[in-house]
Amino acid sequence: MATAAGLCFASLGTDTGGSIRYPSSADGLIGLKPTYGRISRFGVLTFSASLDHVGSMTRSVADAAIMFDAIAGHDSNDSTSLMLPPPNTLAQLGQGIRGMRIGIDRHYSFEGVDEGNTKAIETALKVMEGLGARVVDVRMPDLQSMLRIWQIISSAEIVQAHAKNYPSHAAEYGPYMHEFLDTGARVTSEQLAQARKDRAALSARFTRVLDSVDAMACSAGGSPAWRISRQTQVGPLGAFHAAWSAAQP
């Protein structure tokens, strides 16, 4: 990435299922996926209207704060944009973390996660403890339903977003998007409504965990980066998931 190579100060990305966080983790960057609606999505090609986020990728936390302060805020062009005052994140840096509660679910954060990631988390926790933070053991909610919920909502919403062009211009879409759109077209209104209810319930369980701490420590990706090939970039959906599975520790 250009930011990791030092070719630019920062870059913007969109994140619907990890597209800011995963590449940032692989490239040693600070990837910020902000609260939904905190940054306007006006002008961004819609993937999933209720899951899309805009955020920054930078080489330092200070740079991430500068970017967030510059681009966050209400935008009348985006109906989901939050009516919140402008942030002043950069001014809050350097205040110290003494007394902060850093949550960690060691099973969630370490089981099935690349060893390099787990060592980095452990090192970070020791540094934060040395700075006065308190590490608190927490238990994440059951996440077995998360991927199913995401797949139903995102695939159904991308069908809605591309209704003017798909399937009328199906030949202009690659095999990956073909399969994803076809999957979404088979989602019923009842299935979508249930998935949204399930998402709200899961979010509520997450919120209860987050309310007990000031921040959570966990891996952004869990697996190391895998080799890029034409198949994983523009090939069928199965090729991408096969490469992802092969990279799992």
Phi and psi restraints in degrees (value plus and minus 20) as a CYANA .aco file:
   2 ALA   PHI     -81.5   -41.5
   2 ALA   PSI     -58.9   -18.9
   3 THR   PHI     -86.7   -46.7
   3 THR   PSI     -64.1   -24.1
   4 ALA   PHI     -83.8   -43.8
   4 ALA   PSI     -52.8   -12.8
   5 ALA   PHI    -101.0   -61.0
   5 ALA   PSI     -24.1    15.9
   6 GLY   PHI      61.0   101.0
   6 GLY   PSI      -2.9    37.1
   7 LEU   PHI    -102.9   -62.9
   7 LEU   PSI     -35.9     4.1
   8 CYS   PHI    -171.2  -131.2
   8 CYS   PSI     139.4   179.4
   9 PHE   PHI     -86.5   -46.5
   9 PHE   PSI     -60.5   -20.5
  10 ALA   PHI    -182.7  -142.7
  10 ALA   PSI     147.7   187.7
  11 SER   PHI    -162.9  -122.9
  11 SER   PSI     136.8   176.8
  12 LEU   PHI    -121.2   -81.2
  12 LEU   PSI     127.6   167.6
  13 GLY   PHI    -160.0  -120.0
  13 GLY   PSI     149.5   189.5
  14 THR   PHI    -139.0   -99.0
  14 THR   PSI     124.4   164.4
  15 ASP   PHI    -153.7  -113.7
  15 ASP   PSI      94.5   134.5
  16 THR   PHI    -131.7   -91.7
  16 THR   PSI     -51.8   -11.8
  17 GLY   PHI    -164.2  -124.2
  17 GLY   PSI      -4.8    35.2
  18 GLY   PHI     114.7   154.7
  18 GLY   PSI     -14.0    26.0
  19 SER   PHI     -96.5   -56.5
  19 SER   PSI     -24.6    15.4
  20 ILE   PHI    -120.0   -80.0
  20 ILE   PSI     -65.9   -25.9
  21 ARG   PHI     -91.3   -51.3
  21 ARG   PSI     -64.3   -24.3
  22 TYR   PHI     -85.7   -45.7
  22 TYR   PSI     -71.6   -31.6
  23 PRO   PHI     -85.0   -45.0
  23 PRO   PSI     -52.2   -12.2
  24 SER   PHI     -84.9   -44.9
  24 SER   PSI     -61.2   -21.2
  25 SER   PHI     -81.8   -41.8
  25 SER   PSI     -63.2   -23.2
  26 ALA   PHI     -89.4   -49.4
  26 ALA   PSI     -48.8    -8.8
  27 ASP   PHI    -123.6   -83.6
  27 ASP   PSI     -15.0    25.0
  28 GLY   PHI      51.5    91.5
  28 GLY   PSI      13.0    53.0
  29 LEU   PHI    -126.8   -86.8
  29 LEU   PSI     146.9   186.9
  30 ILE   PHI    -112.0   -72.0
  30 ILE   PSI      88.9   128.9
  31 GLY   PHI    -124.8   -84.8
  31 GLY   PSI     104.0   144.0
  32 LEU   PHI    -132.4   -92.4
  32 LEU   PSI      91.8   131.8
  33 LYS   PHI    -121.1   -81.1
  33 LYS   PSI      84.3   124.3
  34 PRO   PHI     -99.6   -59.6
  34 PRO   PSI     154.4   194.4
  35 THR   PHI     -76.1   -36.1
  35 THR   PSI     119.4   159.4
  36 TYR   PHI     -75.8   -35.8
  36 TYR   PSI     107.3   147.3
  37 GLY   PHI      70.4   110.4
  37 GLY   PSI     -26.7    13.3
  38 ARG   PHI     -93.1   -53.1
  38 ARG   PSI     -51.3   -11.3
  39 ILE   PHI    -142.5  -102.5
  39 ILE   PSI     112.5   152.5
  40 SER   PHI     -81.6   -41.6
  40 SER   PSI     122.7   162.7
  41 ARG   PHI    -125.4   -85.4
  41 ARG   PSI      -8.4    31.6
  42 PHE   PHI     -78.9   -38.9
  42 PHE   PSI     109.8   149.8
  43 GLY   PHI      70.4   110.4
  43 GLY   PSI     -26.3    13.7
  44 VAL   PHI    -110.7   -70.7
  44 VAL   PSI     115.4   155.4
  45 LEU   PHI     -83.9   -43.9
  45 LEU   PSI     101.8   141.8
  46 THR   PHI     -91.4   -51.4
  46 THR   PSI     113.3   153.3
  47 PHE   PHI    -123.8   -83.8
  47 PHE   PSI     -88.7   -48.7
  48 SER   PHI    -151.1  -111.1
  48 SER   PSI      90.0   130.0
  49 ALA   PHI     -76.8   -36.8
  49 ALA   PSI     -54.2   -14.2
  50 SER   PHI    -114.2   -74.2
  50 SER   PSI     -20.8    19.2
  51 LEU   PHI    -141.4  -101.4
  51 LEU   PSI     -35.2     4.8
  52 ASP   PHI     -90.2   -50.2
  52 ASP   PSI     117.3   157.3
  53 HIS   PHI    -153.0  -113.0
  53 HIS   PSI     131.7   171.7
  54 VAL   PHI    -131.6   -91.6
  54 VAL   PSI     116.1   156.1
  55 GLY   PHI    -175.3  -135.3
  55 GLY   PSI    -198.5  -158.5
  56 SER   PHI    -131.9   -91.9
  56 SER   PSI     139.1   179.1
  57 MET   PHI    -148.2  -108.2
  57 MET   PSI     102.3   142.3
  58 THR   PHI    -157.6  -117.6
  58 THR   PSI     154.8   194.8
  59 ARG   PHI    -117.7   -77.7
  59 ARG   PSI     -22.8    17.2
  60 SER   PHI    -171.4  -131.4
  60 SER   PSI     140.7   180.7
  61 VAL   PHI     -85.2   -45.2
  61 VAL   PSI     -58.7   -18.7
  62 ALA   PHI     -80.9   -40.9
  62 ALA   PSI     -62.1   -22.1
  63 ASP   PHI     -83.6   -43.6
  63 ASP   PSI     -58.5   -18.5
  64 ALA   PHI     -83.5   -43.5
  64 ALA   PSI     -59.1   -19.1
  65 ALA   PHI     -85.5   -45.5
  65 ALA   PSI     -61.2   -21.2
  66 ILE   PHI     -81.7   -41.7
  66 ILE   PSI     -65.1   -25.1
  67 MET   PHI     -83.8   -43.8
  67 MET   PSI     -64.9   -24.9
  68 PHE   PHI     -81.6   -41.6
  68 PHE   PSI     -64.8   -24.8
  69 ASP   PHI     -81.1   -41.1
  69 ASP   PSI     -53.2   -13.2
  70 ALA   PHI     -96.6   -56.6
  70 ALA   PSI     -53.0   -13.0
  71 ILE   PHI    -131.1   -91.1
  71 ILE   PSI     -32.1     7.9
  72 ALA   PHI     -99.6   -59.6
  72 ALA   PSI     130.5   170.5
  73 GLY   PHI     120.0   160.0
  73 GLY   PSI     145.0   185.0
  74 HIS   PHI     -88.8   -48.8
  74 HIS   PSI     122.2   162.2
  75 ASP   PHI    -154.5  -114.5
  75 ASP   PSI      97.9   137.9
  76 SER   PHI     -85.5   -45.5
  76 SER   PSI     -34.9     5.1
  77 ASN   PHI    -100.1   -60.1
  77 ASN   PSI     -29.5    10.5
  78 ASP   PHI    -143.6  -103.6
  78 ASP   PSI      89.6   129.6
  79 SER   PHI     -86.0   -46.0
  79 SER   PSI     -38.0     2.0
  80 THR   PHI    -112.7   -72.7
  80 THR   PSI     -20.2    19.8
  81 SER   PHI     -88.6   -48.6
  81 SER   PSI     110.9   150.9
  82 LEU   PHI     -97.1   -57.1
  82 LEU   PSI     122.1   162.1
  83 MET   PHI    -106.2   -66.2
  83 MET   PSI      56.5    96.5
  84 LEU   PHI    -143.7  -103.7
  84 LEU   PSI     131.1   171.1
  85 PRO   PHI     -85.6   -45.6
  85 PRO   PSI     136.2   176.2
  86 PRO   PHI     -78.0   -38.0
  86 PRO   PSI     120.0   160.0
  87 PRO   PHI     -95.4   -55.4
  87 PRO   PSI     142.0   182.0
  88 ASN   PHI    -155.2  -115.2
  88 ASN   PSI      37.4    77.4
  89 THR   PHI     -84.9   -44.9
  89 THR   PSI     -62.3   -22.3
  90 LEU   PHI     -79.1   -39.1
  90 LEU   PSI     -57.6   -17.6
  91 ALA   PHI     -86.6   -46.6
  91 ALA   PSI     -41.0    -1.0
  92 GLN   PHI    -104.5   -64.5
  92 GLN   PSI     -34.9     5.1
  93 LEU   PHI     -89.8   -49.8
  93 LEU   PSI     127.2   167.2
  94 GLY   PHI      66.7   106.7
  94 GLY   PSI     -19.3    20.7
  95 GLN   PHI    -100.7   -60.7
  95 GLN   PSI     -28.5    11.5
  96 GLY   PHI      68.8   108.8
  96 GLY   PSI     141.7   181.7
  97 ILE   PHI    -142.2  -102.2
  97 ILE   PSI      -3.5    36.5
  98 ARG   PHI     -79.5   -39.5
  98 ARG   PSI     108.3   148.3
  99 GLY   PHI      70.4   110.4
  99 GLY   PSI     -31.0     9.0
 100 MET   PHI     -88.0   -48.0
 100 MET   PSI     125.7   165.7
 101 ARG   PHI    -121.6   -81.6
 101 ARG   PSI      95.8   135.8
 102 ILE   PHI    -123.9   -83.9
 102 ILE   PSI      92.5   132.5
 103 GLY   PHI    -101.5   -61.5
 103 GLY   PSI     124.7   164.7
 104 ILE   PHI    -165.9  -125.9
 104 ILE   PSI     105.9   145.9
 105 ASP   PHI    -125.6   -85.6
 105 ASP   PSI      82.6   122.6
 106 ARG   PHI     -86.1   -46.1
 106 ARG   PSI     -51.8   -11.8
 107 HIS   PHI     -86.6   -46.6
 107 HIS   PSI     -67.6   -27.6
 108 TYR   PHI     -84.6   -44.6
 108 TYR   PSI     -61.6   -21.6
 109 SER   PHI    -102.7   -62.7
 109 SER   PSI     -43.5    -3.5
 110 PHE   PHI    -136.9   -96.9
 110 PHE   PSI     -47.6    -7.6
 111 GLU   PHI     -93.6   -53.6
 111 GLU   PSI     104.9   144.9
 112 GLY   PHI      51.9    91.9
 112 GLY   PSI      -1.7    38.3
 113 VAL   PHI    -130.1   -90.1
 113 VAL   PSI     123.9   163.9
 114 ASP   PHI     -72.7   -32.7
 114 ASP   PSI     116.7   156.7
 115 GLU   PHI     -78.9   -38.9
 115 GLU   PSI     -56.5   -16.5
 116 GLY   PHI     -82.8   -42.8
 116 GLY   PSI     -57.7   -17.7
 117 ASN   PHI     -86.6   -46.6
 117 ASN   PSI     -63.6   -23.6
 118 THR   PHI     -85.0   -45.0
 118 THR   PSI     -59.5   -19.5
 119 LYS   PHI     -84.4   -44.4
 119 LYS   PSI     -58.7   -18.7
 120 ALA   PHI     -85.3   -45.3
 120 ALA   PSI     -59.2   -19.2
 121 ILE   PHI     -85.9   -45.9
 121 ILE   PSI     -65.6   -25.6
 122 GLU   PHI     -79.4   -39.4
 122 GLU   PSI     -62.7   -22.7
 123 THR   PHI     -82.9   -42.9
 123 THR   PSI     -63.3   -23.3
 124 ALA   PHI     -83.0   -43.0
 124 ALA   PSI     -60.0   -20.0
 125 LEU   PHI     -83.0   -43.0
 125 LEU   PSI     -60.5   -20.5
 126 LYS   PHI     -85.2   -45.2
 126 LYS   PSI     -59.9   -19.9
 127 VAL   PHI     -82.9   -42.9
 127 VAL   PSI     -64.4   -24.4
 128 MET   PHI     -86.3   -46.3
 128 MET   PSI     -57.5   -17.5
 129 GLU   PHI     -82.7   -42.7
 129 GLU   PSI     -59.8   -19.8
 130 GLY   PHI     -84.6   -44.6
 130 GLY   PSI     -44.2    -4.2
 131 LEU   PHI    -111.7   -71.7
 131 LEU   PSI     -15.9    24.1
 132 GLY   PHI      83.7   123.7
 132 GLY   PSI     -18.7    21.3
 133 ALA   PHI     -97.9   -57.9
 133 ALA   PSI     140.1   180.1
 134 ARG   PHI    -133.2   -93.2
 134 ARG   PSI     102.6   142.6
 135 VAL   PHI    -105.0   -65.0
 135 VAL   PSI     106.0   146.0
 136 VAL   PHI    -140.0  -100.0
 136 VAL   PSI     107.1   147.1
 137 ASP   PHI     -95.9   -55.9
 137 ASP   PSI     107.8   147.8
 138 VAL   PHI    -150.1  -110.1
 138 VAL   PSI     148.8   188.8
 139 ARG   PHI    -139.6   -99.6
 139 ARG   PSI     100.8   140.8
 140 MET   PHI     -91.3   -51.3
 140 MET   PSI     132.8   172.8
 141 PRO   PHI     -88.3   -48.3
 141 PRO   PSI     143.6   183.6
 142 ASP   PHI     -83.6   -43.6
 142 ASP   PSI     103.2   143.2
 143 LEU   PHI    -127.7   -87.7
 143 LEU   PSI      -7.0    33.0
 144 GLN   PHI     -81.2   -41.2
 144 GLN   PSI     -48.5    -8.5
 145 SER   PHI    -108.7   -68.7
 145 SER   PSI     -26.7    13.3
 146 MET   PHI     -81.6   -41.6
 146 MET   PSI     -68.5   -28.5
 147 LEU   PHI     -84.4   -44.4
 147 LEU   PSI     -61.0   -21.0
 148 ARG   PHI     -81.1   -41.1
 148 ARG   PSI     -64.3   -24.3
 149 ILE   PHI     -81.1   -41.1
 149 ILE   PSI     -66.8   -26.8
 150 TRP   PHI     -80.9   -40.9
 150 TRP   PSI     -65.0   -25.0
 151 GLN   PHI     -82.7   -42.7
 151 GLN   PSI     -62.2   -22.2
 152 ILE   PHI     -84.8   -44.8
 152 ILE   PSI     -69.9   -29.9
 153 ILE   PHI     -87.6   -47.6
 153 ILE   PSI     -68.7   -28.7
 154 SER   PHI     -85.9   -45.9
 154 SER   PSI     -61.2   -21.2
 155 SER   PHI     -89.7   -49.7
 155 SER   PSI     -57.3   -17.3
 156 ALA   PHI     -88.8   -48.8
 156 ALA   PSI     -59.5   -19.5
 157 GLU   PHI     -94.0   -54.0
 157 GLU   PSI     -49.4    -9.4
 158 ILE   PHI     -92.4   -52.4
 158 ILE   PSI     -49.2    -9.2
 159 VAL   PHI     -82.4   -42.4
 159 VAL   PSI     -63.1   -23.1
 160 GLN   PHI     -83.6   -43.6
 160 GLN   PSI     -61.1   -21.1
 161 ALA   PHI     -87.5   -47.5
 161 ALA   PSI     -49.0    -9.0
 162 HIS   PHI    -127.1   -87.1
 162 HIS   PSI      -1.9    38.1
 163 ALA   PHI     -78.2   -38.2
 163 ALA   PSI     -50.9   -10.9
 164 LYS   PHI     -94.3   -54.3
 164 LYS   PSI     -40.0     0.0
 165 ASN   PHI    -138.5   -98.5
 165 ASN   PSI     -35.4     4.6
 166 TYR   PHI    -151.4  -111.4
 166 TYR   PSI     105.8   145.8
 167 PRO   PHI    -114.9   -74.9
 167 PRO   PSI     -12.8    27.2
 168 SER   PHI     -80.4   -40.4
 168 SER   PSI     -50.2   -10.2
 169 HIS   PHI    -139.6   -99.6
 169 HIS   PSI      18.9    58.9
 170 ALA   PHI     -77.2   -37.2
 170 ALA   PSI     -51.9   -11.9
 171 ALA   PHI     -85.0   -45.0
 171 ALA   PSI     -37.9     2.1
 172 GLU   PHI    -109.4   -69.4
 172 GLU   PSI     -22.5    17.5
 173 TYR   PHI    -118.9   -78.9
 173 TYR   PSI     126.5   166.5
 174 GLY   PHI     -97.2   -57.2
 174 GLY   PSI     149.8   189.8
 175 PRO   PHI     -81.9   -41.9
 175 PRO   PSI     -55.5   -15.5
 176 TYR   PHI     -81.1   -41.1
 176 TYR   PSI     -71.4   -31.4
 177 MET   PHI     -89.0   -49.0
 177 MET   PSI     -53.7   -13.7
 178 HIS   PHI     -72.7   -32.7
 178 HIS   PSI     -72.6   -32.6
 179 GLU   PHI     -85.9   -45.9
 179 GLU   PSI     -59.9   -19.9
 180 PHE   PHI     -87.6   -47.6
 180 PHE   PSI     -63.6   -23.6
 181 LEU   PHI     -86.6   -46.6
 181 LEU   PSI     -59.7   -19.7
 182 ASP   PHI     -84.4   -44.4
 182 ASP   PSI     -57.1   -17.1
 183 THR   PHI     -82.8   -42.8
 183 THR   PSI     -64.8   -24.8
 184 GLY   PHI     -84.6   -44.6
 184 GLY   PSI     -53.7   -13.7
 185 ALA   PHI     -86.2   -46.2
 185 ALA   PSI     -42.4    -2.4
 186 ARG   PHI    -108.2   -68.2
 186 ARG   PSI     -26.4    13.6
 187 VAL   PHI     -94.4   -54.4
 187 VAL   PSI     107.0   147.0
 188 THR   PHI    -103.6   -63.6
 188 THR   PSI     141.3   181.3
 189 SER   PHI     -81.9   -41.9
 189 SER   PSI     -54.3   -14.3
 190 GLU   PHI     -87.0   -47.0
 190 GLU   PSI     -62.0   -22.0
 191 GLN   PHI     -84.0   -44.0
 191 GLN   PSI     -61.0   -21.0
 192 LEU   PHI     -85.9   -45.9
 192 LEU   PSI     -63.0   -23.0
 193 ALA   PHI     -82.0   -42.0
 193 ALA   PSI     -61.6   -21.6
 194 GLN   PHI     -86.8   -46.8
 194 GLN   PSI     -60.7   -20.7
 195 ALA   PHI     -82.2   -42.2
 195 ALA   PSI     -57.9   -17.9
 196 ARG   PHI     -88.2   -48.2
 196 ARG   PSI     -56.6   -16.6
 197 LYS   PHI     -85.2   -45.2
 197 LYS   PSI     -62.1   -22.1
 198 ASP   PHI     -84.7   -44.7
 198 ASP   PSI     -58.0   -18.0
 199 ARG   PHI     -83.6   -43.6
 199 ARG   PSI     -63.6   -23.6
 200 ALA   PHI     -81.2   -41.2
 200 ALA   PSI     -60.3   -20.3
 201 ALA   PHI     -87.2   -47.2
 201 ALA   PSI     -61.9   -21.9
 202 LEU   PHI     -85.9   -45.9
 202 LEU   PSI     -61.0   -21.0
 203 SER   PHI     -81.4   -41.4
 203 SER   PSI     -57.9   -17.9
 204 ALA   PHI     -84.5   -44.5
 204 ALA   PSI     -59.0   -19.0
 205 ARG   PHI     -87.8   -47.8
 205 ARG   PSI     -58.7   -18.7
 206 PHE   PHI     -81.1   -41.1
 206 PHE   PSI     -64.6   -24.6
 207 THR   PHI     -80.0   -40.0
 207 THR   PSI     -58.6   -18.6
 208 ARG   PHI     -82.8   -42.8
 208 ARG   PSI     -58.1   -18.1
 209 VAL   PHI     -86.8   -46.8
 209 VAL   PSI     -66.6   -26.6
 210 LEU   PHI     -86.5   -46.5
 210 LEU   PSI     -49.7    -9.7
 211 ASP   PHI     -87.0   -47.0
 211 ASP   PSI     -37.8     2.2
 212 SER   PHI    -108.6   -68.6
 212 SER   PSI     -28.2    11.8
 213 VAL   PHI    -159.1  -119.1
 213 VAL   PSI     153.8   193.8
 214 ASP   PHI    -114.6   -74.6
 214 ASP   PSI     -45.2    -5.2
 215 ALA   PHI    -180.1  -140.1
 215 ALA   PSI     140.6   180.6
 216 MET   PHI    -136.9   -96.9
 216 MET   PSI     124.6   164.6
 217 ALA   PHI    -130.6   -90.6
 217 ALA   PSI     102.3   142.3
 218 CYS   PHI    -184.0  -144.0
 218 CYS   PSI     149.9   189.9
 219 SER   PHI     -96.8   -56.8
 219 SER   PSI     121.9   161.9
 220 ALA   PHI     -97.4   -57.4
 220 ALA   PSI     -50.6   -10.6
 221 GLY   PHI    -141.9  -101.9
 221 GLY   PSI     -75.2   -35.2
 222 GLY   PHI      82.9   122.9
 222 GLY   PSI     -45.5    -5.5
 223 SER   PHI    -150.3  -110.3
 223 SER   PSI     133.7   173.7
 224 PRO   PHI     -90.2   -50.2
 224 PRO   PSI     144.8   184.8
 225 ALA   PHI     -84.9   -44.9
 225 ALA   PSI     124.9   164.9
 226 TRP   PHI    -127.0   -87.0
 226 TRP   PSI     142.2   182.2
 227 ARG   PHI     -84.3   -44.3
 227 ARG   PSI     114.8   154.8
 228 ILE   PHI    -100.3   -60.3
 228 ILE   PSI     115.1   155.1
 229 SER   PHI    -160.1  -120.1
 229 SER   PSI     145.9   185.9
 230 ARG   PHI     -81.2   -41.2
 230 ARG   PSI     -56.7   -16.7
 231 GLN   PHI     -83.5   -43.5
 231 GLN   PSI     -59.8   -19.8
 232 THR   PHI     -96.3   -56.3
 232 THR   PSI     -40.0     0.0
 233 GLN   PHI    -111.2   -71.2
 233 GLN   PSI     -64.6   -24.6
 234 VAL   PHI    -150.9  -110.9
 234 VAL   PSI     -11.3    28.7
 235 GLY   PHI    -104.7   -64.7
 235 GLY   PSI    -187.5  -147.5
 236 PRO   PHI     -89.6   -49.6
 236 PRO   PSI     142.3   182.3
 237 LEU   PHI     -77.1   -37.1
 237 LEU   PSI     -59.0   -19.0
 238 GLY   PHI     -82.5   -42.5
 238 GLY   PSI     -54.4   -14.4
 239 ALA   PHI     -85.6   -45.6
 239 ALA   PSI     -59.1   -19.1
 240 PHE   PHI     -85.0   -45.0
 240 PHE   PSI     -67.3   -27.3
 241 HIS   PHI     -89.3   -49.3
 241 HIS   PSI     -49.9    -9.9
 242 ALA   PHI     -86.2   -46.2
 242 ALA   PSI     -61.9   -21.9
 243 ALA   PHI     -86.4   -46.4
 243 ALA   PSI     -59.4   -19.4
 244 TRP   PHI     -83.5   -43.5
 244 TRP   PSI     -66.6   -26.6
 245 SER   PHI     -83.3   -43.3
 245 SER   PSI     -59.6   -19.6
 246 ALA   PHI     -85.6   -45.6
 246 ALA   PSI     -46.0    -6.0
 247 ALA   PHI    -104.6   -64.6
 247 ALA   PSI     -30.3     9.7
 248 GLN   PHI     -86.4   -46.4
 248 GLN   PSI     120.8   160.8
